[in-house]
Amino acid sequence: MLHRRRGFTLIELLVTVAILGLLAALVIPTAQVTVQRRNEGELRTALYQIRKGLDDYKQAYDDGRIEKTIGGTGYPKNLETLAEGVTDLRDPKRGKIFFLRRVPRDPFSTDSELSAAQTWGKRSYASEAEEPREGEDVYDVYSNSDKIGLNGIPYRKW
């Protein structure tokens, strides 16, 4: 009696590999978009937290809770001040006011040796919105990434 060998033919294997390759080609871009969408969510959250901290600092300055300086704008000198805290002049015990628990990192920053505050571009009160520059204070922050978001707007403009 002749026994037929059981197994896959070369054509069956090639068809299977082609189908798996096609499926992988469809999944990889979806995974990349998912990672980018997650990073964009982190960027949105980080920008919101820092900008809220800057606004809260300015409000405390205007309310007389932070020491005023001649020619001061009411914004902090650096981002670290938001997390390190400042003395509350209205508190009899001279406790500190904290505006952030920690300074978040820019999720699109690739340099892991930079501190979280150094990953952000900073705009001073004296600079124009279209051409932000660092200066004596921190009025706003933006991402230093050259990439463009899924919405077509560069991350620097968020």
C-alpha positions, 0 to 999 in steps of 0.5 A: 500500500502506498502511503501519501505523505501529509504536509503542506505544499510549497504553494500553500506555504507561500499563500499563507506567508503572503496573507500574514505579510498583508495582515502585518502591513495593515496592523503596523501603521495602525499601531504607529497611529495609536502611539502617536495619538497617545503621545498627543494626548500626553502633550495636550495634558502636559500643556494644560497642566503647565499653562494652568500652573502659569496662570495660577502663579500669575493670579497669586502674584496679582493677589499679593500672595507672591513677592512683587518685584519692580518691573516684574510681569507676575510670571515665574522666572523658570518652570521649576519654580512652579514645582518647587513652590514660592513663599505665601506672603498671606500665610502667617506661617510663611508656607509655600504655594505649589502650582505643579506637583512636578514639571511634565516632560514633553512626550515628543522630546527625544533627549533623555538627558534633559530635565523635564523643564528643559524639554519645553520651548519657553515664551517670555511675556515680552516676545510675540506669539508668532516668534516665541523667545525665552526671556526674563520670565516664562509666559507660555510653553510649547513643544520643541518637536518639528513633527506635525500632529494628526490634525495637521497642525505642528506640535509647536503651535499647540 
